[in-house]
């Protein structure tokens, strides 16, 4: 319902203080054709790490199907993006409660971490 909303769906309010009823400024607010042109704008804001965290396809779907008007990303996870550009990344395995199977000290010695 929000995606199909138009300003013409709402009743025009009384003229704001200082605008004379029937003036050019007032007629723009009240003209049904002009009101029908005004639509909802939906902004989606997220940090860049959401893209690499697995929500990329969901965000792509929203944009591709025009369910979002504008995507605003921040450099909230810029260090992650830089690390991925500078060297290959590896997905480690986790073993139960003991922690990760890959040891940080060993990875650093190999120049991986």
C-alpha contacts under 8 A as a table, 3 or more apart, distances in Angstrom:
res1	aa1	res2	aa2	distance
1	X	4	X	5.45
1	X	5	X	6.39
2	X	5	X	5.12
2	X	40	X	6.98
3	X	39	X	7.98
3	X	40	X	6.45
3	X	67	X	7.21
4	X	39	X	7.63
4	X	40	X	7.80
5	X	9	X	6.75
5	X	39	X	6.03
5	X	40	X	6.20
6	X	9	X	5.44
6	X	10	X	7.72
6	X	35	X	7.02
6	X	36	X	5.49
6	X	37	X	7.03
6	X	38	X	5.64
6	X	39	X	4.70
6	X	40	X	6.85
7	X	10	X	5.61
7	X	35	X	5.03
7	X	36	X	5.88
7	X	37	X	7.58
7	X	38	X	5.44
7	X	39	X	6.44
8	X	11	X	7.08
8	X	12	X	7.87
8	X	32	X	5.99
8	X	33	X	7.98
8	X	35	X	4.68
8	X	36	X	4.89
8	X	38	X	7.79
9	X	36	X	7.89
12	X	29	X	7.30
12	X	30	X	6.00
15	X	19	X	6.03
15	X	20	X	7.04
15	X	21	X	6.13
15	X	26	X	6.32
16	X	19	X	5.73
19	X	23	X	7.27
19	X	25	X	7.07
19	X	26	X	6.62
20	X	23	X	5.51
20	X	26	X	6.89
21	X	26	X	5.92
21	X	27	X	7.98
22	X	26	X	5.73
22	X	27	X	5.90
23	X	26	X	5.14
23	X	27	X	6.10
24	X	27	X	5.12
24	X	28	X	6.40
25	X	28	X	5.45
25	X	29	X	6.81
26	X	29	X	5.27
26	X	30	X	6.38
27	X	30	X	5.00
27	X	31	X	5.69
28	X	31	X	5.38
28	X	34	X	6.54
29	X	34	X	7.35
29	X	35	X	6.86
30	X	34	X	7.76
30	X	35	X	7.03
31	X	34	X	5.36
31	X	35	X	6.18
32	X	35	X	4.97
32	X	36	X	6.04
33	X	36	X	5.20
33	X	37	X	6.73
34	X	37	X	5.36
34	X	38	X	7.12
35	X	38	X	5.52
36	X	39	X	7.43
41	X	68	X	7.72
41	X	69	X	5.63
41	X	70	X	7.68
42	X	67	X	7.79
42	X	68	X	5.26
42	X	69	X	4.99
42	X	70	X	6.45
43	X	68	X	6.22
43	X	69	X	5.89
43	X	70	X	4.79
43	X	71	X	5.99
43	X	72	X	7.16
44	X	68	X	6.56
44	X	69	X	7.87
44	X	70	X	6.21
44	X	71	X	4.95
44	X	72	X	6.09
45	X	71	X	6.01
45	X	72	X	4.67
45	X	73	X	5.77
45	X	74	X	7.91
46	X	50	X	6.82
46	X	71	X	7.99
46	X	72	X	6.50
46	X	73	X	5.09
46	X	74	X	6.56
47	X	50	X	5.91
47	X	51	X	7.97
47	X	73	X	5.30
47	X	74	X	4.83
47	X	75	X	6.31
47	X	76	X	5.05
47	X	77	X	6.44
48	X	51	X	5.71
48	X	52	X	7.42
48	X	73	X	5.80
48	X	74	X	5.86
48	X	75	X	5.89
48	X	76	X	6.11
48	X	77	X	5.53
48	X	78	X	7.00
49	X	52	X	5.29
49	X	53	X	5.97
49	X	76	X	7.08
49	X	77	X	4.96
49	X	78	X	7.64
49	X	80	X	7.16
49	X	81	X	7.66
50	X	53	X	4.84
50	X	54	X	6.75
50	X	55	X	5.91
50	X	56	X	7.09
51	X	54	X	6.17
51	X	55	X	5.57
51	X	56	X	4.53
51	X	59	X	7.96
52	X	55	X	7.24
52	X	56	X	6.75
53	X	56	X	7.57
54	X	57	X	7.34
55	X	58	X	5.26
55	X	59	X	6.25
56	X	59	X	5.24
56	X	60	X	6.03
57	X	60	X	4.95
57	X	61	X	6.06
58	X	61	X	5.11
58	X	62	X	6.39
59	X	62	X	5.17
59	X	63	X	6.33
60	X	63	X	5.20
60	X	64	X	5.87
61	X	64	X	5.11
61	X	65	X	6.02
62	X	65	X	5.49
62	X	66	X	6.14
62	X	67	X	5.00
62	X	68	X	5.86
63	X	66	X	5.00
63	X	67	X	6.06
63	X	68	X	5.52
63	X	69	X	7.43
63	X	71	X	7.93
64	X	67	X	7.75
66	X	69	X	6.46
68	X	71	X	7.17
74	X	77	X	7.84
75	X	78	X	4.84
77	X	80	X	5.49
77	X	81	X	6.70
78	X	81	X	5.02
78	X	82	X	6.15
79	X	82	X	5.07
79	X	83	X	6.13
80	X	83	X	5.18
80	X	84	X	6.28
81	X	84	X	5.23
81	X	85	X	6.35
82	X	85	X	5.11
82	X	86	X	6.24
83	X	86	X	5.24
83	X	87	X	6.41
84	X	87	X	5.77
84	X	88	X	6.31
84	X	89	X	6.36
85	X	88	X	7.62
92	X	100	X	7.32
92	X	101	X	7.24
92	X	102	X	6.49
93	X	100	X	6.27
93	X	101	X	5.90
93	X	102	X	7.26
94	X	99	X	6.12
94	X	100	X	4.32
94	X	101	X	5.53
95	X	98	X	6.25
95	X	99	X	5.89
95	X	100	X	5.78
95	X	101	X	5.93
96	X	99	X	6.39
100	X	103	X	7.17
102	X	106	X	7.72
102	X	107	X	7.38
103	X	106	X	5.46
103	X	107	X	6.34
104	X	107	X	5.10
104	X	108	X	6.18
104	X	113	X	6.81
105	X	108	X	5.17
105	X	109	X	6.33
106	X	109	X	5.16
106	X	110	X	6.42
107	X	110	X	5.16
107	X	111	X	6.24
107	X	112	X	5.11
107	X	113	X	5.18
108	X	111	X	4.87
108	X	112	X	5.68
108	X	113	X	4.79
109	X	112	X	7.62
110	X	113	X	7.83
